[in-house]
Each structure stands twice: as structure tokens, then as C-alpha cells.
């Protein structure tokens, strides 16, 4: 069997003492393929450049497991994480070694010789096929026989240098591979994580935006934008991931500032703690199932406070004009929690709530109908008070309305979108409810050609009364 057809593979095993970043560096497996060098015109036999190059790399590479490297001397590129592309360039042909033919075993003809003589150059680059990037390039040149000798004497030798000496010099350009590849990949090894408002607790069912940023590699450099991380929540779910893999949510590093849309579970028990684990991955590209969690690089912890009640919005206002009419409704539920007073004090029990409701506008004129929906962010806080042996909840509201919206108008022959400004509803900042399930407060609305009612209803589970 010819040595050029033999697959040479080596896997470097784990030796802790050789690792500069043993506690900080993720150890991934990488396959490097070294295809055959294309033969120049007039050259009958391969010189074994690819085989020599792979042997030198294996010999010169220190034993290390970060990354775990497998070097294959073959032509299959579909298994490659990286490819050493070798190119032999014939600068000038000045002659040829005489070709001899003899009868071999079984009557076959053995042909030897025929090697080109002249000036040659061997170029190499380490190529990342997943991202179409060259990590590093190098080349060697010589004059003489193409395969056997370079026709030049070394100071320490009495015989001409073989191609193996030249290939060794070329391979040294890419050493140490165990640093060159991680420096190129810049896998995220750490991150800074930020909760909204730097709060440490959130309501059950609440949607929050968690920021994962400052994704750095083992040397403190910004992680490559094509790297990925996976978020693993203990209890809640994430709604904006590229892909969900079991309980892992996949995100691309991108510009290094990742926004995670997290939703806390609706049902919980008092004192429930959420723990989000952030993992890096050895995946380099391709389909999502290549992105598996490799190592936890950070985590986010916060408390989920059980919802102890909600306030329902149910506003409706009708406007009637000569040319058209419209109806505005505001609907939705805003959850709230109760905070116990500090132990040993006579302080009042606090109430805090946060959520989103929807402002819907339906507009009609002759045969045309228009519709628009806009969110309103509702936050409120208050306290439980006792009056005449009755319990009340005194609340101050803070409402933020999205005023710029798009009205979609549908007519018998055309549908179009019209930008419009929606005036915010009248604000009722302070209200006092009886602390009782189903207790309702209503306020009339009149003006601007419209009439209607604002309505808020408190909803309490049995355990909260």
C-alpha cells in the first residue's frame, strides 16, 4: 500500500500540566484535513508532500487536549473543520530524471524515475471552510529535483537537504496549532449578565429582558460574532432564541450584546429561585444540532415572586361623528405581588404590579374599516390599609402609552396602512379598592365627541384575601 493513500490520524490526550488555560479554556475536538497536492503537468508520480507535511505537524505538535486535534491525510473535505491547502507551483523546468521500466511481480511493469528538475515553490494555508477564512499562510522555494532534494547544502550536513527539511520549515509557520486555532475561533469563556433595573426578583408570569454581554474568550478578546451560546433556564422559558434544543435555547454572539426574552413560570411557590446557566459551544456552523452545550461560562440567579392578584382593565369609549365612527377599548390584566412589612415594625403591607394591556381602535367610514392595536405598559404601587375594620388597597398607577401606531384600513377595493397618532387615555393615577375579589371601580368618560366607561376590577385568589 502506498503511503500517500494511508490515513494518518492522531488524537492528543489530556495532560493538565501542559495547559496554560486549563481552568478557563474550553477543549473542543477539531478535524484537520490535508488533501493530496495536485501534480504538475509532466510529473507522473506524487512526491508525498501532503504525507510529509502531516507527519511533521504530528511530530512537532505538543501533547495537549485544547483543542483536541485530529489530522487526516485524505481527500474527503466534508469532514473537515479546517483544511491545509497545499499548492505546488512549477516556476521553471530545466530537466527530468531518466525514467526506467522493469518487469515487476506477476508480470506488471514497474516504472521509476521521471522526476521533474527545475525551480519550485510549495505554498500552504490553513483554511476555515465554515467561514471562508484563511488563518495563516506560508511557502518554501527550492531548485533541483522536485521530489528528492533541494540541491542545497545545510551547514550541519554533508548531504543535500531533503524535502522533509523544507516541509518542516513550512509546517513551523503554523505552530503552535493548539494556539492558532483557538485564537482564530475565540470561543466565549465568560460573560457579563444584567437584569432589568438590576432587580433580583420578578413576578410569576412576568416577561423580562436579560442582557448577556462582554462575551470574551480565554485571553479576554471579544468572542467571534459567529460563535453561539446556549441558555438553560431552570424554571421559565425563552421566547426569542434561534432554536430550542430540549431545555437549551440557542443564541448567536453577533455584536456581543444579546437580549434574552425570558418569561417566568405562571405557577410558583413562595421563595422560588430561577437559575439561568449560560453555556458556550464547540459548534462551528451548519445545522442547529451541532450546537451542543460544552461548558458553563456564567449564570444568572433571581427570585420569582408568586402573583397574588391582578387588576383587569376593561375600558370602552365610542366616538360618533358625521363621516365616521370609532370604538376604543383597553383590555388586559396586570399582575401584582404583596410585600410583607419589615419584621418588628408597624409598617403597611406594600403592593407592586407590572404588566401590559392593549389599546384597540376600530374605525368605520362608509364601507371602510380601520383597525389599530397599541400596547400600554402599566406599573403601579400602593399599600394595604385598614379602615373601619375593612381592608383596602390604595394604588398609584403609572401608565406609559405607545402613541404612534399604524391604522390598517380595509375598503372593498383596497387595503392600506396609514400612520397615525393615538392620544393617550385619561390617566387616573390614584384609586382605592376594597381588598376583595371582584371589587370594581368605574369612571365615566365624556368629551371629544365620545362617551364611555373606564373599568378596573381586582382579582384575588382565595389565599390572598
Secondary structure, DSSP 8 states (H G I E B T S, - for coil): --GGGS----B----GGG-TTTTT----EEEEEE------TT--S---HHHHHHHHHHHHS----SSEEEEE-SS--TT-SEEEEEEEEEEEEEEE---EEEE-GGG-EEEE---EEEEEEEEEEEEETTTTEEEEEEEEEEEEESSSEEEEE-TT-SSEEEHHHHHHHHHHTT--HHHHHHHHH----EEEEE-GGG-SEEETT-EEEEEEEEEE-TTS-B--TT-EEEEEESS-EESS-SEEETTEEEEE-TTSEEEEEEE--SS--TTEEEEEEEEEE---SSSGGG--EEEEEEEEEEEEE---EEEEEEEEEEEE-SS-EEEEEEEEEEEEEEE---TTS----EEEEEEEEEEEEEEEETTEEEEEEEEEEEEEEEEEEEETTEEEEEEEEEEEE--EEEEEEE-SS-EEEEEEE--------EEEEESSTT-EEEEEEEETTEEEEEEEEEE--GGG-
